[in-house]
C-alpha cells in the first residue's frame, strides 16, 4: 500500500510525534508511507477537470490518506483539501465532514445532545446580555468558558464569579470582537480528572486517566497533566464509541468526565494526539491506525 499522511502543521515546524510514528508504523508493516505538507498542496480546476499538485507537480498516487488536521481557524476552508481527495476517490481516514463537525465544539454539542449522549450543561452566548442567564442556568459560578474552536486546552477558561466571567469576555472580545462562546458547568466532583478513550473503527484500543496539576483545572498533557493507564469501563467505552459514531469519525480521542449523574462527554477529538497514550499504556496506537487505514483502502 502507498499511504499518505497529510500534515497541516506550519512549514517552519517539524513533523509531530504522531505523524512520524504513523510513517514508521506503516513502513514496519511493509507499506510505503510519505508525509505530505498541506501548505505545499495546490488545487487546480480547469476544462480538463480537477487536480491536486504538490510542490508544483502532480500529487503522487496513493491508496489511502490519513489527515492530521491540526487547524483551529478557518477550519472549513483549510480542510477542504481533504474533501478534494475524497472527490478524487482517495479513501480518507476521518473525512472532511467528520473533521469539520468535531472541530466545532458547538456542532459537536448539538449532535451528541440530539442523540441522547450526556454532556455537561452548556449555554451558548454571543453577548453580555446573556451572560448572567447562562451562568445561572449551568448552576452558578465557577463556570467554564469555551471557544468552540479551541484545542489542547487553549480557549478553555475558568471564571470563579460572574464578575470574573465578564472580565474574561471583556478581554477576549476587546481583541477579537464579539464571538460565540460556550458557558459550561464546572464539574467540581471530577477532582480535575478525566479519561481519554482512544477509538479506532468503532473499537476502544487504549485509554488513560489524566489528572490536572495543582492550581490547574485542565488535565491536558500539553498543560502539564499527569496520565496513568486505565481500562475503560463498559459505560465509558460505550459512550466513547457512541460519540465517535455520532460524528462519523474513523479515529477519535474521546474525553470523558465523571459527574454526579454519571459519565459525560467533554470533547471528541478528530486529530487526537497519542504520544502520552502510547507511553503510559505501552500500546502501539499508530499501528492500529495504519491497520485500519489499509483495511479501509482495500474495502473502498
matplotlib code that plots the C-alpha trace (Angstrom):
import matplotlib.pyplot as plt

x = [0.0, 1.0, -0.1, -0.2, -0.1, -1.3, 0.2, -1.4, 1.4, 3.2, 6.1, 8.6, 7.6, 9.0, 6.6, 4.6, 5.3, 2.1, 3.0, 6.4, 5.0, 2.4, 5.0, 7.3, 4.4, 3.3, 6.9, 7.2, 4.2, 5.8, 3.9, 5.3, 4.5, 5.1, 4.2, 2.8, 2.5, -0.9, 0.8, 2.7, -0.5, -2.2, -5.7, -6.4, -9.7, -10.0, -11.6, -9.6, -11.1, -9.7, -6.2, -4.0, -0.4, 2.4, 5.2, 4.2, 4.0, 1.0, 0.3, 1.7, -0.7, -1.7, -4.0, -5.2, -4.8, -4.5, -5.0, -3.6, -5.8, -4.2, -6.2, -8.1, -9.1, -10.8, -11.4, -14.0, -11.7, -8.5, -9.9, -11.5, -8.2, -9.3, -12.6, -10.8, -9.1, -12.4, -13.9, -11.0, -11.9, -9.0, -10.1, -9.6, -9.3, -11.5, -13.4, -13.8, -17.3, -16.5, -13.5, -15.5, -18.1, -15.6, -13.6, -16.6, -17.5, -20.9, -21.7, -20.4, -22.7, -25.7, -25.1, -24.3, -27.2, -29.6, -28.6, -29.0, -25.3, -24.6, -22.5, -22.1, -24.9, -24.0, -25.4, -24.2, -23.8, -22.8, -23.2, -23.1, -26.9, -27.0, -24.1, -25.8, -28.6, -26.1, -24.2, -27.4, -28.6, -25.5, -25.6, -23.7, -20.1, -17.5, -18.1, -16.1, -15.9, -15.1, -14.1, -15.9, -12.7, -10.1, -7.9, -5.2, -6.8, -6.5, -9.6, -10.9, -11.1, -12.5, -14.3, -14.8, -17.6, -19.9, -17.6, -14.6, -16.6, -17.5, -13.8, -12.7, -15.2, -14.1, -10.5, -11.5, -13.9, -11.7, -9.1, -11.4, -14.7, -18.0, -17.9, -19.9, -18.7, -19.9, -20.7, -20.4, -21.0, -17.9, -17.7, -16.2, -16.7, -14.3, -11.3, -9.5, -9.5, -10.9, -10.4, -9.1, -10.6, -9.0, -11.3, -10.3, -13.0, -15.6, -13.4, -11.6, -7.9, -6.4, -7.4, -5.7, -6.8, -5.5, -5.1, -4.6, -1.6, -2.2, -3.7, -4.8, -8.3, -7.4, -6.0, -4.5, -1.0, 0.2, -0.5, 1.4, -1.3, -0.3, -1.5, -1.9, -3.1, -6.6, -9.0, -12.2, -15.3, -18.2, -20.0, -17.0, -16.3, -20.0, -20.1, -16.8, -17.9, -21.4, -19.8, -17.4, -20.1, -22.4, -19.7, -18.9, -15.2, -12.9, -10.4, -11.1, -9.8, -12.9, -12.5, -15.0, -15.6, -17.3, -20.2, -22.6, -25.1, -22.6, -20.0, -20.4, -18.5, -16.2, -14.8, -14.4, -11.1, -10.7, -7.0, -6.1, -2.5, -1.3, 2.2, 1.4, -1.2, 1.4, 3.9, 1.7, -0.2, 2.6, 0.0, 1.1, -1.7, 0.0, 0.0, -3.7, -4.5, -2.4, -4.0, -7.4, -6.3, -5.2, -8.4, -10.4, -8.3, -8.9, -12.6, -13.0]
y = [0.0, 3.6, 5.5, 9.3, 11.2, 14.8, 17.3, 20.7, 21.9, 25.2, 24.5, 26.0, 23.4, 19.9, 16.9, 16.0, 12.8, 11.3, 12.0, 10.4, 7.4, 6.8, 6.8, 4.4, 2.1, 1.9, 1.1, -1.5, -3.3, -3.3, -0.4, 2.7, 5.9, 9.6, 12.7, 15.5, 19.1, 20.7, 24.0, 22.6, 21.4, 23.3, 22.7, 23.3, 23.4, 23.9, 22.4, 19.2, 18.6, 18.9, 18.1, 18.3, 19.4, 19.0, 21.5, 22.2, 18.6, 16.2, 14.7, 11.2, 8.2, 6.9, 4.2, 5.9, 9.2, 9.9, 13.6, 15.2, 18.3, 20.4, 23.5, 25.9, 28.7, 28.8, 25.1, 24.7, 26.3, 24.6, 21.1, 21.4, 19.9, 16.7, 16.9, 17.2, 13.9, 12.3, 13.7, 12.1, 8.8, 8.5, 6.7, 9.0, 8.1, 10.8, 12.5, 16.2, 16.4, 14.4, 16.6, 19.8, 18.6, 17.6, 20.8, 22.8, 22.2, 23.7, 21.4, 18.5, 19.5, 19.7, 16.2, 14.5, 16.0, 15.2, 11.5, 11.4, 11.3, 13.1, 16.3, 18.9, 21.5, 24.2, 27.6, 29.4, 33.2, 35.9, 39.0, 40.3, 40.3, 36.5, 36.0, 36.2, 34.0, 31.4, 31.3, 30.8, 28.1, 26.0, 26.0, 29.2, 30.2, 28.9, 28.2, 27.1, 29.4, 27.7, 28.9, 26.5, 26.1, 25.7, 22.7, 21.2, 23.1, 26.5, 28.6, 27.0, 29.3, 29.0, 32.0, 31.9, 34.5, 36.5, 39.5, 37.3, 35.9, 39.4, 40.5, 37.5, 38.3, 41.9, 40.8, 38.3, 40.5, 43.5, 41.7, 39.6, 41.4, 39.7, 36.0, 33.0, 31.3, 28.3, 28.6, 25.2, 23.9, 23.3, 19.6, 20.0, 16.4, 15.3, 16.5, 17.7, 14.3, 12.9, 9.9, 9.8, 6.9, 6.3, 4.7, 3.3, 1.9, 1.6, -0.1, 1.1, 0.5, 2.3, 4.6, 6.7, 8.8, 12.3, 14.5, 18.2, 19.8, 21.7, 25.1, 24.0, 22.7, 21.4, 17.9, 18.2, 16.7, 19.8, 21.8, 19.5, 17.0, 13.6, 10.3, 6.7, 3.7, 2.5, 0.1, 1.9, 0.7, -0.6, 2.6, 4.7, 2.5, 2.6, 6.5, 6.8, 4.5, 6.1, 9.6, 8.6, 7.0, 10.1, 12.3, 9.6, 9.6, 6.6, 7.6, 9.7, 10.6, 11.0, 12.8, 11.7, 13.2, 11.7, 13.8, 13.2, 11.9, 9.6, 9.9, 12.7, 13.7, 16.7, 16.6, 14.4, 15.0, 14.3, 14.8, 13.1, 13.0, 9.7, 10.2, 10.1, 7.4, 5.1, 5.9, 5.1, 2.2, 0.7, 0.1, 0.6, 3.0, 4.1, 0.5, 0.1, 3.3, 2.0, -1.4, 0.2, 2.6, -0.4, -2.2, 0.8, 1.2, -2.4, -2.1, 1.1]
z = [0.0, -0.6, 2.4, 2.6, 5.9, 5.4, 7.9, 8.5, 10.6, 9.5, 7.2, 9.7, 12.3, 12.3, 12.0, 15.1, 17.1, 15.7, 12.0, 12.4, 14.3, 11.7, 8.9, 10.8, 11.7, 8.1, 7.0, 9.7, 8.2, 4.8, 3.3, 1.6, 3.5, 3.0, 5.0, 2.8, 4.0, 3.3, 2.7, -0.3, -2.0, -4.8, -6.1, -9.8, -11.6, -15.4, -18.5, -18.1, -14.6, -11.1, -9.9, -6.8, -7.2, -4.6, -4.9, -8.4, -9.6, -9.8, -6.5, -6.3, -6.5, -3.0, -1.8, 1.4, 3.1, 6.9, 7.6, 10.7, 10.6, 13.4, 12.4, 14.8, 12.4, 9.0, 9.5, 6.7, 4.1, 5.2, 5.5, 2.0, 0.8, 2.4, 0.6, -2.7, -2.1, -1.4, -4.6, -6.4, -4.8, -2.4, 0.8, 3.8, 7.5, 9.1, 6.4, 5.7, 7.1, 10.2, 11.0, 10.4, 12.9, 15.6, 15.2, 16.1, 19.8, 19.4, 16.4, 18.5, 21.3, 19.0, 17.5, 20.8, 22.6, 19.8, 20.2, 23.9, 24.7, 28.0, 28.1, 30.8, 30.9, 28.4, 27.3, 24.2, 24.4, 21.9, 24.1, 27.6, 27.9, 28.1, 30.4, 33.8, 32.4, 31.2, 34.5, 36.5, 34.1, 34.4, 38.2, 39.0, 39.3, 38.9, 35.2, 32.2, 29.2, 25.9, 22.5, 20.0, 18.1, 20.8, 21.2, 23.5, 26.4, 24.7, 24.6, 27.8, 30.8, 34.3, 35.8, 39.5, 39.6, 37.3, 37.6, 36.6, 33.6, 32.4, 32.7, 30.7, 28.0, 28.0, 27.4, 24.7, 22.8, 23.0, 20.8, 18.6, 18.6, 19.8, 19.1, 20.2, 23.4, 25.4, 29.1, 30.7, 34.2, 36.3, 37.4, 40.8, 41.7, 39.0, 41.0, 37.9, 36.3, 33.1, 30.9, 27.4, 25.4, 22.0, 19.4, 16.0, 13.7, 16.4, 19.0, 22.0, 21.5, 24.6, 27.4, 30.2, 33.1, 33.1, 36.2, 36.2, 38.0, 41.2, 40.6, 37.1, 36.2, 32.7, 32.5, 29.0, 28.8, 26.9, 30.0, 32.4, 33.3, 34.5, 33.0, 34.1, 32.0, 32.8, 31.3, 30.1, 31.9, 29.9, 30.4, 29.3, 26.3, 25.2, 25.5, 23.6, 20.7, 20.5, 20.3, 17.6, 15.6, 16.0, 14.5, 11.9, 12.8, 12.0, 14.6, 17.7, 21.2, 23.4, 26.7, 29.4, 32.8, 35.8, 37.1, 40.0, 37.4, 35.7, 32.9, 30.4, 27.2, 27.5, 23.9, 20.9, 19.1, 15.4, 15.5, 18.7, 20.0, 21.2, 22.4, 26.1, 25.5, 23.9, 26.7, 29.6, 28.1, 26.0, 23.3, 19.7, 18.7, 15.5, 14.1, 14.9, 12.9, 10.0, 10.1, 9.8, 7.0, 5.0, 5.7, 4.6, 1.4, 0.5, 1.1, -0.9]

ax = plt.figure().add_subplot(projection="3d")
ax.plot(x, y, z, "-o")
ax.set_aspect("equal")
plt.show()
